[in-house]
Amino acid sequence: MHKGFLIIATILGALAVTLGAFGAHKLKELVPPESVTTFQTGVTYQFYHTFALLAVGILFAHLPQASNLLEWAGRCFIIGVILFSGSLYLFTMMKMTATVGIPRSVGVITPIGGLFLIAGWVCLLLALLKK
């Protein structure tokens, strides 16, 4: 097993629960409904990829021949969560603090994070197909 990925996955999972609870209970008072939806999308994708990262960590023990691809899958999932979900959290926080003129760079980060998430799934697929 890849202990580092498993540890990061547990941290991401705990953080997703915490952020999800904040989004469900307090955030509604601070931002418009569309911002709550944006925030919730970040939490949802963080959860999905927390479980994907757990799977990658466990698969290390079962697919030693594919460890390089699994390593890349895990890295891509971590980077993707940070960029994709992180940018959605940042965007919501900027709305919450009434930051004027939200930089376009925040909006550009989200699809880059999405590409990393997709790359993680592709690497995981290739690892599973490797003989």
Backbone hydrogen bonds, N-H to C=O, Kabsch-Sander energy under -0.5 kcal/mol:
donor,donor_aa,acceptor,acceptor_aa,energy
2,H,57,G,-2.0
3,K,1,M,-1.0
6,L,2,H,-1.9
7,I,3,K,-2.6
8,I,4,G,-2.4
9,A,5,F,-2.5
10,T,6,L,-2.0
11,I,7,I,-2.0
12,L,8,I,-2.9
13,G,9,A,-2.5
14,A,10,T,-2.4
15,L,11,I,-2.5
16,A,12,L,-2.2
17,V,13,G,-2.1
18,T,14,A,-2.2
19,L,15,L,-3.0
20,G,16,A,-2.6
21,A,17,V,-2.3
22,F,18,T,-2.2
23,G,19,L,-2.8
24,A,20,G,-2.1
25,H,21,A,-1.9
26,K,22,F,-2.0
27,L,22,F,-2.3
29,E,26,K,-1.6
30,L,27,L,-1.7
31,V,27,L,-1.7
35,S,32,P,-1.1
36,V,32,P,-1.5
37,T,33,P,-2.1
38,T,34,E,-1.9
39,F,35,S,-2.4
40,Q,36,V,-2.6
41,T,37,T,-2.0
42,G,38,T,-1.6
43,V,39,F,-2.0
44,T,40,Q,-2.8
45,Y,41,T,-2.5
46,Q,42,G,-2.0
47,F,43,V,-2.4
48,Y,44,T,-2.5
49,H,45,Y,-2.1
50,T,46,Q,-1.4
51,F,47,F,-2.0
52,A,48,Y,-1.7
53,L,49,H,-2.0
54,L,50,T,-2.0
55,A,51,F,-2.3
56,V,52,A,-2.4
57,G,53,L,-2.5
58,I,54,L,-2.2
59,L,55,A,-2.8
60,F,56,V,-1.1
61,A,58,I,-1.4
62,H,58,I,-0.5
62,H,59,L,-0.8
63,L,59,L,-2.4
66,A,63,L,-1.8
67,S,64,P,-1.3
70,L,66,A,-2.5
71,E,67,S,-2.5
72,W,68,N,-2.0
73,A,69,L,-2.4
74,G,70,L,-2.6
75,R,71,E,-2.4
76,C,72,W,-2.7
77,F,73,A,-2.4
78,I,74,G,-2.3
79,I,75,R,-2.8
80,G,76,C,-2.8
81,V,77,F,-2.4
82,I,78,I,-2.3
83,L,79,I,-2.8
84,F,80,G,-3.4
85,S,80,G,-0.5
85,S,81,V,-0.8
86,G,81,V,-1.6
87,S,83,L,-1.5
88,L,84,F,-1.6
89,Y,85,S,-2.5
90,L,86,G,-2.6
91,F,87,S,-2.6
92,T,88,L,-2.1
93,M,89,Y,-2.6
94,M,90,L,-2.6
95,K,91,F,-1.7
96,M,92,T,-2.6
97,T,93,M,-2.2
98,A,95,K,-1.2
99,T,94,M,-3.1
106,V,103,P,-1.3
107,G,103,P,-0.7
108,V,104,R,-1.5
109,I,105,S,-1.4
110,T,106,V,-0.9
112,I,108,V,-1.1
113,G,109,I,-2.5
114,G,110,T,-2.2
115,L,111,P,-2.1
116,F,112,I,-1.8
117,L,113,G,-2.1
118,I,114,G,-2.3
119,A,115,L,-2.7
120,G,116,F,-2.2
121,W,117,L,-1.8
122,V,118,I,-2.4
123,C,119,A,-2.8
124,L,120,G,-2.2
125,L,121,W,-2.5
126,L,122,V,-2.7
127,A,123,C,-2.3
128,L,124,L,-2.1
129,L,125,L,-1.8
130,K,126,L,-1.1
